[in-house]
């Protein structure tokens, strides 16, 4: 499921008029986004807002949490560390009588 979300997420970023190219790389278990803005002078904060907007689409649609951090800029390419998290909160009753069971929530 996360692979489908990542694919849609990257398409969302790529479809933005301010982004020339976007790709992701998995390095040591961490996913990095490589984003080349259409105009090289675009700030890191401006591109980060585009990524946040696309991230929010999928965190509200699915029960996910995201985290994004700017790493560095290299030859007109902005590099971000990005991750989608599945929440740690229990979503259903497993039948083991846990103290944090969903049956006890109001």
Secondary structure, 3 states (H helix, E strand, C coil): CHHHHHHHHHHHHHCCCCEEEEEEEEECCEEEEEEEECCCCCCHHHHHHHHHHHHHHHHHHCCEEEEEEEEEEECCEEEEEEEEEECCCCCCCCCCCCCCCHHHCC
